[in-house]
């Protein structure tokens, strides 16, 4: 107000000075009014312009305040925060603007920081994606300026963490692939560094293998698969070679000293792929050495084939003899086995012999129980034969040294002989069951065992009937006439009976010479003593043999 008062005083002084001048000049009132009107109009114009300028400045301040508030609201919306506005007060526009500008600048800094965070995370994501897929273009970072919220930033950060975990997994996968590849190269005898360079598998740095792209991992996996296939093929080849080597060693009875050289190889014959890890265990040079050894053994085998065939043939003969299996001398296989130096390939002969030996061993195993019972029966028949010879000895009760031992043996022999019928029945039942299961006859040295048992049983029954008849005859006569008794020692000997009955028992069967000795032994044990009733009448007294032995012991 003071300034306005001073302006009015100054204007009044100027108007008064103008009036004095006009009075001196003698200016008319009309001109004076006209000048004063012009002065008033010019002052109004000046005031109006100034008021307009001030009014524009006020509008500008209002606009700046509104724009700042709007920008603050927009920034809060973009960064996902609630609006942070200055409370309206009764102050001037400049005061209000002075309060809101720092807040706006603070929000702008927040937005820029948030944007930089987005850019940093996006760049890290693009770097990792570029490591995964180097061929894709990740040079430009596109950020959505309309959404810089914390939620979106957290989502983006979560994506970055997932990619970092995937990167770590890929690094582990690459490390594992490289380790597997290195192990395969060691086993196969391949230079790993040359393989990596030739195959462009990637670059190496001090901290490890850095190429974790899809193509690099796929290439490593493909190379590992290729080397594994090579390893499997070499394992199969090595196992075939080792199998052949073991077979050749077995065929030629190679000394253990020579086998010991390849001991580390033979242990891998049944090893699986992951178990073979020794360096150069499947290298080309190593397998070539084994091939050379097998070729050497093959040549040695060819030179020793005749001995091998004869050895296997003898082995087969031993099994057949041990199992009492009859083989016809005219058999086609036998003729082929004996033609070692013929046109037949020796390896085929060995295969046939191996097959025959395997079949013979299986047959021998199936006959084991019956043959054991057969041996017990034969032993019992031998006791029976001895007992008959003992009963015909008229001096058996003489008081000679060791007579009591002979009597004890006679008692034991009678106990064994009494079990013969049960042995025969059991043996016949087992044989019948065997024939039903196998669908063929059980032959003992070329003769059906059931036929032998039937003949033995028949002859034994006839012998028992003859004994009963003679006992009845002696009972009716009261006693034997001494002159009618055959003097001891004048009866036909056992050897004559053996020859006669053996010819009668086995004359209709052909036997292989190498196996016939056992058959003759069986017939000499069983048949002669059963057929003795045809050639002689044994001396049988009214008193039983057991009672005579008891009386002799008492005497």
C-alpha positions as CSV (number, residue, x, y, z in Angstrom):
1,X,0.0,0.0,0.0
2,X,2.9,2.3,0.7
3,X,4.2,1.9,-2.8
4,X,0.8,2.7,-4.2
5,X,0.6,5.8,-2.0
6,X,4.0,6.9,-3.1
7,X,3.0,6.3,-6.8
8,X,-0.1,8.4,-6.3
9,X,2.0,11.2,-4.7
10,X,4.5,11.0,-7.5
11,X,1.7,11.1,-10.1
12,X,0.0,14.0,-8.3
13,X,3.3,16.0,-8.3
14,X,3.8,15.3,-12.0
15,X,0.2,16.4,-12.8
16,X,0.6,19.5,-10.8
17,X,3.9,20.3,-12.6
18,X,2.1,19.7,-15.9
19,X,-0.7,22.0,-14.9
20,X,1.8,24.8,-14.1
21,X,3.5,24.2,-17.5
22,X,0.1,24.2,-19.2
23,X,-0.8,27.5,-17.4
24,X,2.3,29.2,-18.6
25,X,1.7,27.9,-22.1
26,X,-1.9,28.8,-22.0
27,X,-3.1,25.4,-23.0
28,X,-6.8,25.1,-23.5
29,X,-8.9,22.9,-21.3
30,X,-9.9,20.7,-24.2
31,X,-6.3,19.9,-25.0
32,X,-5.6,19.4,-21.4
33,X,-8.5,16.9,-21.1
34,X,-7.4,15.1,-24.2
35,X,-3.8,14.7,-22.9
36,X,-5.0,13.6,-19.5
37,X,-7.3,11.0,-21.2
38,X,-4.3,9.7,-23.2
39,X,-2.2,9.5,-20.1
40,X,-5.0,7.6,-18.3
41,X,-5.4,5.2,-21.2
42,X,-1.7,4.6,-21.4
43,X,-1.5,3.9,-17.7
44,X,-4.4,1.5,-17.9
45,X,-2.7,-0.3,-20.8
46,X,0.5,-0.6,-18.9
47,X,-1.3,-1.9,-15.8
48,X,-3.4,-4.3,-17.9
49,X,-0.3,-5.7,-19.5
50,X,1.4,-6.1,-16.2
51,X,-1.7,-7.8,-14.8
52,X,-1.9,-10.1,-17.7
53,X,1.7,-11.0,-17.3
54,X,1.2,-11.7,-13.6
55,X,-1.9,-13.7,-14.4
56,X,0.0,-15.8,-16.9
57,X,2.7,-16.4,-14.4
58,X,0.1,-17.6,-11.9
59,X,-1.4,-19.9,-14.4
60,X,2.1,-21.2,-15.2
61,X,2.7,-21.9,-11.5
62,X,-0.6,-23.6,-11.2
63,X,0.2,-25.7,-14.3
64,X,3.6,-26.6,-12.9
65,X,2.1,-27.7,-9.6
66,X,-0.6,-29.8,-11.4
67,X,1.9,-31.3,-13.8
68,X,4.2,-32.2,-10.8
69,X,1.4,-33.8,-9.0
70,X,0.3,-35.7,-12.1
71,X,3.9,-36.9,-12.7
72,X,4.2,-38.0,-9.1
73,X,1.0,-39.9,-9.4
74,X,2.1,-41.5,-12.7
75,X,5.5,-42.4,-11.3
76,X,3.9,-44.0,-8.3
77,X,1.6,-45.9,-10.6
78,X,4.5,-47.1,-12.7
79,X,6.7,-48.2,-9.8
80,X,3.7,-49.7,-8.0
81,X,3.7,-47.4,-5.0
82,X,0.8,-45.4,-3.5
83,X,0.6,-41.7,-4.5
84,X,2.8,-39.5,-2.3
85,X,1.4,-36.0,-2.6
86,X,2.1,-32.8,-0.5
87,X,-0.8,-31.8,1.6
88,X,-2.6,-28.6,0.3
89,X,-2.0,-25.6,2.5
90,X,-3.1,-21.9,2.5
91,X,0.3,-20.9,1.2
92,X,1.1,-19.4,-2.1
93,X,1.6,-21.2,-5.3
94,X,5.4,-20.7,-5.1
95,X,5.5,-22.3,-1.7
96,X,3.4,-25.2,-2.8
97,X,5.6,-25.6,-5.9
98,X,8.7,-25.4,-3.7
99,X,7.4,-28.3,-1.6
100,X,6.3,-30.5,-4.5
101,X,9.4,-30.2,-6.7
102,X,11.7,-32.1,-4.2
103,X,9.1,-34.8,-3.9
104,X,8.9,-35.0,-7.7
105,X,12.7,-35.2,-8.0
106,X,12.8,-38.0,-5.4
107,X,10.1,-40.0,-7.3
108,X,12.0,-39.5,-10.5
109,X,15.2,-40.8,-8.9
110,X,13.2,-43.8,-7.6
111,X,11.9,-44.4,-11.1
112,X,15.3,-44.2,-12.6
113,X,16.8,-46.5,-10.0
114,X,13.9,-49.0,-10.7
115,X,14.5,-48.7,-14.4
116,X,18.2,-49.4,-13.9
117,X,17.3,-52.5,-11.9
118,X,15.2,-53.7,-14.7
119,X,17.9,-53.0,-17.2
120,X,20.5,-54.8,-15.0
121,X,18.3,-57.9,-14.6
122,X,17.3,-58.0,-18.2
123,X,21.0,-57.7,-19.3
124,X,21.9,-60.6,-17.0
125,X,19.0,-62.7,-18.4
126,X,20.1,-61.9,-21.9
127,X,23.7,-62.9,-21.1
128,X,22.6,-66.3,-19.8
129,X,20.2,-66.8,-22.7
130,X,23.1,-65.9,-25.1
131,X,25.2,-68.6,-23.4
132,X,22.4,-71.1,-23.9
133,X,21.7,-70.0,-27.5
134,X,24.6,-68.1,-29.0
135,X,23.0,-67.8,-32.4
136,X,20.0,-65.8,-31.2
137,X,20.2,-61.9,-31.1
138,X,20.0,-60.6,-27.6
139,X,21.7,-57.2,-28.2
140,X,18.7,-54.9,-27.5
141,X,17.2,-54.6,-24.1
142,X,13.5,-53.8,-24.3
143,X,11.9,-52.5,-21.1
144,X,8.2,-51.8,-20.6
145,X,8.3,-48.3,-19.1
146,X,4.6,-48.5,-18.3
147,X,5.2,-51.2,-15.6
148,X,8.2,-50.9,-13.3
149,X,6.4,-52.3,-10.3
150,X,8.0,-54.3,-7.6
151,X,5.9,-57.3,-8.5
152,X,7.2,-57.3,-12.1
153,X,10.7,-56.8,-10.9
154,X,10.3,-59.8,-8.6
155,X,9.0,-61.9,-11.4
156,X,11.9,-60.9,-13.6
157,X,14.3,-61.6,-10.7
158,X,12.7,-65.1,-10.3
159,X,13.2,-65.7,-14.0
160,X,16.8,-64.7,-13.6
161,X,17.2,-67.2,-10.6
162,X,15.7,-70.0,-12.7
163,X,18.1,-69.3,-15.5
164,X,21.0,-69.1,-13.1
165,X,20.0,-72.5,-11.6
166,X,19.7,-73.9,-15.2
167,X,23.1,-72.5,-15.9
168,X,24.5,-74.2,-12.8
169,X,22.9,-77.4,-13.9
170,X,24.3,-77.1,-17.4
171,X,27.7,-76.5,-15.9
172,X,27.4,-79.7,-13.9
173,X,26.1,-81.5,-16.9
174,X,29.0,-80.3,-19.1
175,X,31.5,-81.2,-16.3
176,X,29.9,-84.7,-16.1
177,X,30.0,-85.1,-19.8
178,X,33.6,-84.0,-20.0
179,X,34.5,-86.4,-17.2
180,X,32.7,-89.3,-18.9
181,X,34.3,-88.4,-22.2
182,X,37.7,-88.3,-20.6
183,X,37.1,-91.7,-19.0
184,X,36.0,-93.2,-22.3
185,X,39.1,-91.8,-24.0
186,X,41.3,-93.3,-21.3
187,X,39.7,-96.7,-21.6
188,X,39.7,-96.6,-25.5
189,X,43.2,-95.2,-25.7
190,X,42.2,-92.0,-27.4
191,X,43.8,-88.6,-26.9
192,X,41.2,-86.4,-25.2
193,X,42.7,-83.0,-26.1
194,X,43.0,-84.0,-29.8
195,X,39.4,-85.2,-29.8
196,X,38.2,-82.0,-28.3
197,X,40.0,-79.9,-30.8
198,X,39.1,-82.0,-33.8
199,X,35.5,-82.3,-32.7
200,X,35.2,-78.5,-31.8
201,X,33.8,-79.4,-28.5
202,X,34.5,-76.0,-27.0
203,X,37.2,-73.9,-25.4
204,X,38.9,-74.5,-22.1
205,X,39.7,-71.9,-19.5
206,X,41.4,-71.9,-16.2
207,X,38.1,-72.0,-14.3
208,X,36.7,-74.8,-16.4
209,X,34.6,-75.4,-19.5
210,X,32.5,-72.4,-20.4
211,X,30.5,-73.4,-23.4
212,X,27.1,-74.4,-22.0
213,X,25.0,-73.8,-25.1
214,X,22.4,-76.3,-26.3
215,X,24.6,-77.2,-29.3
216,X,27.7,-77.8,-27.2
217,X,25.8,-80.0,-24.7
218,X,24.2,-81.9,-27.5
219,X,27.6,-82.4,-29.2
220,X,29.1,-83.7,-26.0
221,X,26.3,-86.1,-25.5
222,X,26.5,-87.3,-29.1
223,X,30.3,-87.8,-28.8
224,X,29.8,-89.7,-25.5
225,X,27.1,-91.9,-27.2
226,X,29.4,-92.5,-30.1
227,X,32.4,-93.5,-27.9
228,X,30.1,-95.7,-25.8
229,X,29.0,-97.6,-28.9
230,X,32.6,-98.0,-29.8
231,X,33.3,-99.2,-26.3
232,X,30.5,-101.7,-26.4
233,X,31.6,-103.1,-29.7
234,X,35.2,-103.4,-28.4
235,X,33.9,-105.1,-25.2
236,X,32.0,-107.6,-27.3
237,X,35.0,-108.2,-29.5
238,X,37.3,-108.5,-26.5
239,X,34.9,-110.9,-24.8
240,X,34.6,-113.0,-27.9
241,X,38.4,-113.1,-28.1
242,X,38.8,-113.9,-24.4
243,X,36.1,-116.6,-24.7
244,X,38.0,-118.2,-27.7
245,X,41.2,-117.9,-25.7
246,X,39.8,-119.7,-22.7
247,X,38.4,-122.4,-24.9
248,X,41.7,-122.8,-26.6
249,X,43.5,-122.9,-23.2
250,X,41.1,-125.6,-22.0
251,X,41.4,-127.6,-25.2
252,X,45.2,-127.6,-25.2
253,X,45.7,-127.6,-21.4
254,X,47.8,-124.4,-21.5
255,X,50.0,-124.1,-18.4
256,X,49.0,-121.6,-15.7
257,X,52.2,-119.7,-16.3
258,X,51.2,-118.8,-19.8
259,X,47.6,-118.0,-18.7
260,X,48.9,-115.7,-15.9
261,X,50.1,-113.2,-18.5
262,X,46.5,-112.6,-19.6
263,X,45.0,-112.8,-16.2
264,X,43.9,-109.2,-16.2
265,X,42.1,-109.8,-19.4
266,X,40.2,-112.9,-18.5
267,X,38.7,-111.2,-15.5
268,X,36.8,-108.9,-17.9
269,X,35.0,-111.6,-19.7
270,X,31.8,-111.1,-17.7
271,X,32.3,-107.5,-16.9
272,X,29.6,-104.9,-17.8
273,X,30.3,-101.7,-19.6
274,X,30.7,-99.5,-16.6
275,X,33.0,-101.9,-14.8
276,X,35.8,-101.7,-17.4
277,X,37.6,-98.4,-16.5
278,X,41.3,-99.3,-16.6
279,X,43.3,-97.0,-19.0
280,X,43.9,-98.5,-22.4
281,X,41.8,-101.6,-21.5
282,X,40.0,-101.3,-24.8
283,X,42.6,-99.6,-26.9
284,X,43.2,-100.7,-30.5
285,X,46.8,-101.9,-29.8
286,X,45.6,-103.9,-26.8
287,X,42.9,-105.7,-28.8
288,X,45.3,-106.3,-31.6
289,X,47.6,-108.0,-29.1
290,X,44.8,-110.2,-27.9
291,X,43.9,-111.0,-31.6
292,X,47.5,-112.0,-32.2
293,X,47.5,-114.3,-29.2
294,X,44.3,-115.9,-30.3
295,X,45.6,-116.4,-33.8
296,X,48.7,-117.9,-32.4
297,X,46.6,-120.3,-30.3
298,X,44.5,-121.1,-33.3
299,X,47.6,-122.1,-35.3
300,X,48.8,-124.1,-32.3
301,X,45.3,-125.7,-32.0
302,X,45.4,-126.7,-35.7
303,X,48.7,-128.4,-35.2
304,X,47.5,-130.2,-32.1
305,X,44.0,-131.0,-33.3
306,X,44.7,-134.7,-33.7
307,X,45.8,-135.0,-30.1
308,X,42.8,-132.9,-29.0
309,X,40.3,-135.1,-30.9
310,X,41.9,-138.3,-29.5
311,X,41.8,-136.8,-26.0
312,X,38.2,-135.9,-26.3
313,X,37.4,-139.3,-27.7
314,X,39.1,-141.0,-24.8
315,X,37.2,-138.7,-22.4
316,X,33.9,-139.8,-24.1
317,X,35.0,-143.5,-23.8
318,X,35.7,-143.1,-20.1
319,X,32.3,-141.5,-19.5
320,X,30.6,-144.3,-21.5
321,X,32.6,-147.0,-19.7
322,X,32.0,-145.4,-16.3
323,X,28.2,-145.2,-17.0
324,X,28.2,-148.7,-18.6
325,X,26.7,-147.3,-21.8
326,X,27.0,-149.4,-24.9
327,X,28.3,-147.9,-28.2
328,X,28.2,-149.9,-31.4
329,X,31.6,-150.0,-33.1
330,X,30.0,-149.5,-36.5
331,X,28.2,-146.4,-35.4
332,X,28.5,-143.5,-37.8
333,X,29.6,-141.0,-35.2
334,X,32.3,-143.5,-34.0
335,X,33.6,-143.9,-37.5
336,X,33.7,-140.1,-37.9
337,X,35.5,-139.6,-34.6
338,X,38.2,-142.1,-35.6
339,X,38.7,-140.5,-39.0
340,X,40.8,-137.7,-37.5
341,X,43.1,-137.4,-40.5
342,X,40.2,-137.5,-43.0
343,X,38.6,-134.8,-45.0
344,X,36.3,-133.7,-42.1
345,X,37.1,-130.4,-40.5
346,X,38.8,-131.1,-37.1
347,X,36.8,-128.3,-35.5
348,X,33.6,-130.0,-36.5
349,X,34.8,-133.2,-35.1
350,X,35.6,-131.4,-31.8
351,X,32.2,-129.8,-31.7
352,X,30.5,-133.2,-32.2
353,X,32.7,-134.7,-29.5
354,X,31.9,-131.9,-27.1
355,X,28.2,-132.5,-27.9
356,X,28.5,-136.2,-27.3
357,X,30.5,-135.6,-24.1
358,X,27.8,-133.2,-22.8
359,X,25.1,-135.7,-23.7
360,X,27.0,-138.5,-22.1
361,X,27.5,-136.6,-18.9
362,X,23.9,-135.8,-18.7
363,X,23.0,-139.5,-19.3
364,X,25.5,-140.6,-16.7
365,X,24.0,-138.2,-14.1
366,X,20.5,-139.6,-14.8
367,X,21.9,-143.2,-14.4
368,X,23.8,-142.5,-11.2
369,X,21.3,-143.7,-8.7
370,X,20.6,-146.9,-10.7
371,X,24.3,-147.6,-11.2
372,X,24.9,-147.2,-7.4
373,X,22.2,-149.7,-6.6
374,X,23.6,-151.9,-9.4
375,X,27.0,-151.9,-7.7
376,X,25.5,-152.8,-4.4
377,X,23.6,-155.7,-6.0
378,X,26.7,-156.9,-7.8
379,X,28.6,-156.8,-4.5
380,X,25.8,-158.8,-2.9
381,X,26.0,-161.3,-5.7
382,X,29.7,-161.6,-5.1
383,X,29.0,-162.4,-1.5
384,X,26.4,-165.0,-2.6
385,X,29.0,-166.6,-5.0
386,X,31.5,-166.7,-2.1
387,X,28.9,-168.2,0.2
388,X,28.1,-171.0,-2.3
389,X,31.8,-171.8,-2.7
390,X,32.1,-171.7,1.1
391,X,29.1,-174.1,1.6
392,X,30.6,-176.6,-0.8
393,X,33.9,-176.7,1.1
394,X,33.8,-179.9,3.3
395,X,36.7,-178.6,5.3
396,X,35.1,-175.4,6.3
397,X,34.5,-176.6,9.9
398,X,38.1,-177.8,10.5
399,X,39.9,-176.2,13.4
400,X,42.4,-174.2,11.3
401,X,43.8,-170.8,12.1
402,X,41.3,-168.0,11.2
403,X,38.3,-170.4,10.9
404,X,36.3,-168.2,13.2
405,X,36.8,-165.2,10.9
406,X,35.5,-167.2,8.0
407,X,32.5,-168.2,10.0
408,X,31.8,-164.6,10.8
409,X,32.1,-163.6,7.2
410,X,29.7,-166.4,6.3
411,X,27.2,-164.9,8.8
412,X,27.6,-161.5,7.3
413,X,27.3,-162.9,3.7
414,X,24.0,-164.6,4.6
415,X,22.7,-161.3,5.9
416,X,23.7,-159.5,2.7
417,X,22.3,-162.3,0.5
418,X,19.0,-162.2,2.3
419,X,18.6,-158.6,1.1
420,X,19.2,-159.5,-2.6
421,X,15.4,-159.9,-3.5
422,X,14.6,-156.5,-2.1
423,X,17.6,-155.0,-4.0
424,X,16.4,-156.6,-7.2
425,X,12.9,-155.3,-6.7
426,X,14.1,-151.8,-5.9
427,X,16.5,-151.8,-8.8
428,X,13.8,-153.0,-11.2
429,X,11.4,-150.3,-9.9
430,X,14.0,-147.6,-10.4
431,X,14.9,-148.9,-13.8
432,X,11.2,-149.0,-14.9
433,X,10.7,-145.5,-13.7
434,X,13.8,-144.3,-15.5
435,X,12.7,-146.0,-18.8
436,X,9.2,-144.3,-18.5
437,X,10.8,-140.9,-18.0
438,X,13.4,-141.2,-20.7
439,X,11.3,-143.2,-23.2
440,X,14.1,-145.7,-23.8
441,X,15.5,-148.9,-22.4
442,X,18.1,-148.8,-19.7
443,X,21.0,-150.8,-21.1
444,X,23.9,-152.0,-19.0
445,X,26.9,-152.6,-21.2
446,X,24.6,-153.1,-24.2
447,X,22.1,-155.4,-22.4
448,X,18.8,-154.2,-21.1
449,X,19.0,-154.2,-17.3
450,X,15.5,-155.4,-16.8
451,X,16.3,-158.5,-18.9
452,X,19.3,-159.2,-16.7
453,X,17.2,-158.8,-13.5
454,X,14.4,-161.0,-15.0
455,X,16.9,-163.7,-15.9
456,X,18.5,-163.4,-12.5
457,X,15.1,-163.7,-10.7
458,X,14.1,-166.6,-12.9
459,X,17.3,-168.5,-12.4
460,X,17.2,-167.8,-8.6
461,X,13.6,-169.1,-8.4
462,X,14.6,-172.3,-10.3
463,X,17.6,-172.7,-8.0
464,X,15.4,-172.3,-4.9
465,X,13.0,-174.9,-6.3
466,X,15.8,-177.3,-7.0
467,X,17.1,-176.8,-3.5
468,X,13.7,-177.5,-2.1
469,X,13.4,-180.6,-4.3
470,X,16.8,-182.0,-3.2
471,X,16.0,-181.2,0.5
472,X,12.7,-183.1,0.1
473,X,14.5,-186.0,-1.6
474,X,17.1,-186.1,1.2
475,X,14.4,-186.0,3.8
476,X,12.7,-189.0,2.2
477,X,15.9,-191.0,1.9
478,X,16.8,-190.2,5.5
479,X,20.4,-189.7,4.6
480,X,22.7,-189.5,1.7
481,X,24.8,-192.6,0.6
482,X,28.4,-191.6,0.9
483,X,29.3,-193.4,-2.3
484,X,26.8,-191.2,-4.2
485,X,28.3,-188.0,-3.0
486,X,30.7,-186.3,-5.4
487,X,34.1,-186.0,-3.8
488,X,35.1,-182.5,-2.9
489,X,37.2,-180.9,-5.7
490,X,35.9,-183.3,-8.4
491,X,32.9,-181.1,-9.3
492,X,33.1,-178.7,-12.3
493,X,35.1,-175.6,-11.3
494,X,33.7,-172.1,-11.3
495,X,35.8,-171.0,-14.3
496,X,34.1,-173.7,-16.5
497,X,30.7,-172.5,-15.4
498,X,31.6,-168.8,-16.0
499,X,32.6,-169.5,-19.6
500,X,29.5,-171.6,-20.3
501,X,27.0,-169.2,-18.8
502,X,28.6,-166.1,-20.2
503,X,28.4,-167.5,-23.7
504,X,24.7,-168.4,-23.1
505,X,23.8,-165.1,-21.5
506,X,25.5,-162.7,-23.8
507,X,25.9,-164.5,-27.1
508,X,23.1,-162.5,-28.8
509,X,24.6,-159.1,-28.0
510,X,27.5,-157.3,-29.7
511,X,29.7,-155.2,-27.4
512,X,32.4,-152.7,-28.0
513,X,35.7,-154.4,-27.1
514,X,36.8,-151.5,-24.8
515,X,33.6,-151.9,-22.7
516,X,33.1,-155.7,-22.9
517,X,35.4,-156.4,-20.1
518,X,33.0,-154.9,-17.6
519,X,30.1,-156.9,-19.1
520,X,32.0,-160.2,-18.9
521,X,32.8,-159.4,-15.2
522,X,29.1,-158.8,-14.5
523,X,28.1,-162.1,-16.1
524,X,30.9,-164.0,-14.5
525,X,29.6,-162.8,-11.1
526,X,25.9,-163.3,-11.6
527,X,25.3,-166.0,-14.3
528,X,27.7,-168.9,-13.5
529,X,26.6,-169.3,-9.9
530,X,22.9,-169.1,-10.9
531,X,23.3,-171.7,-13.7
532,X,25.4,-174.1,-11.6
533,X,22.3,-176.2,-11.1
534,X,22.6,-177.3,-14.8
535,X,26.2,-178.6,-14.4
536,X,26.2,-179.9,-10.8
537,X,24.2,-180.9,-7.8
538,X,25.4,-179.1,-4.8
539,X,26.1,-181.1,-1.7
540,X,23.3,-180.2,0.8
541,X,23.0,-181.9,4.1
542,X,19.9,-182.3,6.2
543,X,21.3,-179.8,8.7
544,X,21.1,-176.3,7.4
545,X,24.3,-174.3,6.6
546,X,23.5,-171.8,9.4
547,X,23.1,-174.5,12.0
548,X,26.3,-176.2,10.9
549,X,28.1,-172.9,11.4
550,X,26.6,-172.5,14.8
551,X,27.6,-176.0,15.8
552,X,31.1,-175.4,14.5
553,X,31.4,-172.3,16.6
554,X,30.2,-174.1,19.7
555,X,32.7,-176.9,19.1
